[in-house]
Every structure is written in C-alpha cells, then in structure tokens.
Amino acid sequence: MAGDPALAPRYVVASGGDATAVLRRLARAGWTTREGFALTDQQWDVSESRLALFGRVTDADTAELALLAAARGAGIVAISDVTGDIGRALLADLGRIGPVSTDPDAELGTAAEPAAGGPQLAPEQRALLERLAGGETIAAAAAAEFLSLRTANRRIAEAREVLGVRTTREAVLAYLRLRREGG
C-alpha cells in the first residue's frame, strides 16, 4: 500500500505571506509545490509523489477540490479566512483526514501535545460538547460543526465512553469539569 494521506501536511493560513513561509519549508523538506488544487494524475493515491498544492480558497468548489486532493494524499496549503463559513468548513473537513495546522510556524508532521493526564477528547468531541454546554441541541451543534446528526451522535457517544459516563448530560458536566481544570 502507498503512503497514508493522514501524514501529508495540511495548513489553512490567513495570508499569502504565511503560505509562502510554509511552502518554503515544504520545499526544503523535499515536497514539490504547485498552485491550484486540481489533480490530473490517473492514480488515486498521490502521497508517494510528495506533492503540496496551494492556493486561495474563497468558495465551496475550491474547498471541495482542496479536500479531494488532501484525501488523495497531497499536502495542502490553503489561504482562507477560518472565521468565515468556507474556511471553517474547510478546516473541519480537512481535520477529518488528519491533523491540520493554522499556524504557519508549526513544524511539519507534528500535532499538538496532548494534555498530561485525564481523558483525551478529539477536537470534534470538544466542539460538540462545548456547544451542548452552551445550550444548543445536538442537531444545532451538528449543523454548526458541519456534521450530520448521525456523526454528531456517534462523536458524543465516543466522548461519553472516553469520559466514562452513561448520559450526554453527564458527558457535558464532565467536559465542563475538565475545561475548568485546564484539561
């Protein structure tokens, strides 16, 4: 089997300058950089080619191309506003493939260090529990996080298991305790 798409670098940065800094580091690490997110290669898995695609993501079609390229194993450096709908959706979708950095200075192939001790919740689980703690329904939290209701329920069930509780209410309370303790 070829390379793992989850290991390719993925960045969503705010400016062209940030993208340039990331692309220079990728080039020094042996990645071939190319503007645009469309892949014309016949083979599905392009991870062995160490290809990093870059460009501005301002609409859903471009975001879809970037996501498809990431799923096929290409590195991605997307310039997008992560506070806007397109940027948030791109960040969430890329995060389903593997780690994504919004920090242009983050090292390649590194993820944030997990907090010492205590249960480790995935970012999607934390986001859902945060929204539930804020009073949103599961359906509203799922929509806000660009998840289907079924996926949101599955993530919450996984969070309940990680936290060692039986109900969603208990999971929210346990999450709030963890957050207060800095976990």
C-alpha positions as CSV (number, residue, x, y, z in Angstrom):
1,M,0.0,0.0,0.0
2,A,1.2,3.5,-0.7
3,G,1.5,6.4,1.7
4,D,-1.0,7.5,4.3
5,P,-3.0,10.6,3.3
6,A,-3.2,11.5,7.1
7,L,0.5,12.0,7.1
8,A,0.6,14.7,4.4
9,P,1.0,18.3,5.7
10,R,-2.2,20.3,5.8
11,Y,-2.3,24.0,6.6
12,V,-5.1,26.6,6.5
13,V,-3.4,30.0,6.8
14,A,-4.7,33.6,6.7
15,S,-2.4,35.3,4.2
16,G,-0.2,34.8,1.2
17,G,2.9,35.6,3.3
18,D,2.1,32.8,5.7
19,A,1.5,30.4,2.8
20,T,4.9,31.4,1.3
21,A,6.7,30.6,4.6
22,V,5.0,27.2,4.8
23,L,5.7,26.4,1.2
24,R,9.4,27.3,1.6
25,R,9.7,24.8,4.5
26,L,7.9,22.2,2.5
27,A,10.2,22.7,-0.5
28,R,13.3,22.4,1.8
29,A,11.8,19.1,3.2
30,G,11.5,17.7,-0.3
31,W,7.9,18.5,-1.3
32,T,7.1,19.7,-4.8
33,T,4.8,22.7,-4.6
34,R,2.2,23.6,-7.2
35,E,-0.5,26.2,-7.3
36,G,-4.1,25.0,-7.6
37,F,-5.9,22.1,-6.1
38,A,-6.9,20.1,-9.1
39,L,-5.2,16.7,-9.6
40,T,-4.9,15.3,-13.1
41,D,-2.9,12.2,-12.1
42,Q,-4.7,8.9,-13.1
43,Q,-3.7,7.1,-9.9
44,W,-5.8,7.8,-6.8
45,D,-3.1,7.9,-4.2
46,V,-0.6,10.7,-4.8
47,S,1.1,10.6,-1.4
48,E,4.3,9.0,-2.8
49,S,4.8,12.0,-5.1
50,R,5.2,14.4,-2.1
51,L,3.1,17.0,-3.9
52,A,1.9,20.1,-1.9
53,L,-0.8,22.1,-3.5
54,F,-1.6,25.7,-2.6
55,G,-3.9,28.5,-3.3
56,R,-6.7,30.7,-2.1
57,V,-10.0,29.0,-1.0
58,T,-12.8,31.5,-1.3
59,D,-15.7,29.3,-2.5
60,A,-17.2,25.9,-1.9
61,D,-15.9,24.5,-5.2
62,T,-12.3,25.3,-4.5
63,A,-12.7,24.0,-0.9
64,E,-14.0,20.7,-2.4
65,L,-11.0,20.4,-4.8
66,A,-8.6,21.0,-1.8
67,L,-10.4,18.4,0.3
68,L,-10.3,15.8,-2.5
69,A,-6.6,16.5,-3.1
70,A,-5.9,16.0,0.6
71,A,-7.9,12.8,0.6
72,R,-5.7,11.5,-2.2
73,G,-2.6,12.2,-0.2
74,A,-1.4,15.6,-1.4
75,G,-0.2,18.2,1.0
76,I,-2.4,21.3,1.2
77,V,-1.6,24.9,2.0
78,A,-4.9,26.8,1.7
79,I,-5.2,30.5,2.2
80,S,-8.6,31.1,3.7
81,D,-10.4,33.1,6.5
82,V,-11.0,30.4,9.1
83,T,-13.6,32.7,10.8
84,G,-15.8,32.6,7.7
85,D,-18.2,29.8,6.7
86,I,-15.9,28.4,3.9
87,G,-12.8,28.5,6.0
88,R,-14.5,26.8,9.0
89,A,-15.9,24.1,6.8
90,L,-12.6,23.5,5.1
91,L,-10.8,23.3,8.4
92,A,-13.4,20.9,9.8
93,D,-13.4,18.7,6.7
94,L,-9.5,18.5,6.4
95,G,-9.5,17.7,10.2
96,R,-11.4,14.5,9.4
97,I,-8.5,13.3,7.3
98,G,-5.8,14.2,9.8
99,P,-4.1,17.0,11.7
100,V,-4.5,20.5,10.3
101,S,-2.4,23.5,11.3
102,T,-3.5,27.1,11.2
103,D,-0.1,28.2,12.5
104,P,2.3,28.8,9.6
105,D,5.3,28.2,12.0
106,A,4.1,24.8,13.1
107,E,6.6,22.1,12.4
108,L,5.8,19.5,9.7
109,G,4.3,16.3,10.8
110,T,3.7,17.4,14.4
111,A,0.5,17.6,16.2
112,A,-0.4,19.5,19.4
113,E,0.9,17.7,22.5
114,P,-1.9,16.1,24.5
115,A,-2.6,17.5,27.9
116,A,-0.9,15.4,30.7
117,G,-3.3,13.1,32.5
118,G,-7.1,12.9,32.2
119,P,-9.2,11.8,29.3
120,Q,-8.3,12.9,25.8
121,L,-11.2,14.2,23.7
122,A,-10.9,14.7,20.0
123,P,-11.3,18.3,18.8
124,E,-14.7,17.4,17.2
125,Q,-15.9,15.9,20.5
126,R,-14.8,19.0,22.4
127,A,-16.5,21.3,19.9
128,L,-19.8,19.4,20.2
129,L,-19.6,19.3,24.0
130,E,-18.8,23.0,24.1
131,R,-21.9,23.8,22.0
132,L,-24.1,21.5,24.2
133,A,-22.7,23.2,27.3
134,G,-23.8,26.5,25.7
135,G,-27.4,25.2,25.5
136,E,-27.5,24.1,21.8
137,T,-29.4,20.9,20.8
138,I,-27.4,18.1,19.3
139,A,-28.9,18.8,15.9
140,A,-28.0,22.5,16.1
141,A,-24.4,21.6,17.3
142,A,-24.1,19.1,14.5
143,A,-25.1,21.7,11.9
144,A,-22.8,24.4,13.3
145,E,-19.9,21.9,13.2
146,F,-20.7,20.8,9.6
147,L,-21.6,17.2,10.8
148,S,-24.5,15.0,10.1
149,L,-26.8,14.3,13.1
150,R,-25.7,10.7,12.9
151,T,-22.0,11.6,13.0
152,A,-22.6,14.0,15.9
153,N,-24.4,11.4,17.9
154,R,-21.5,8.9,17.2
155,R,-18.9,11.5,18.3
156,I,-20.9,12.3,21.5
157,A,-21.2,8.5,22.2
158,E,-17.4,8.2,21.8
159,A,-16.9,11.2,24.2
160,R,-19.2,9.5,26.8
161,E,-17.0,6.4,26.5
162,V,-13.8,8.4,26.9
163,L,-15.2,10.3,29.9
164,G,-16.6,7.1,31.5
165,V,-20.2,8.4,31.8
166,R,-23.5,7.0,30.6
167,T,-25.5,10.0,29.5
168,T,-24.9,13.0,27.3
169,R,-25.8,15.3,30.2
170,E,-23.1,13.6,32.4
171,A,-20.6,14.0,29.4
172,V,-21.3,17.7,29.2
173,L,-20.8,18.1,33.0
174,A,-17.6,16.0,32.9
175,Y,-16.3,18.1,29.9
176,L,-17.0,21.3,31.9
177,R,-15.0,20.0,34.8
178,L,-12.1,19.1,32.5
179,R,-12.2,22.5,30.9
180,R,-12.3,24.2,34.3
181,E,-9.3,22.1,35.4
182,G,-7.4,23.1,32.2
183,G,-7.6,19.6,30.6
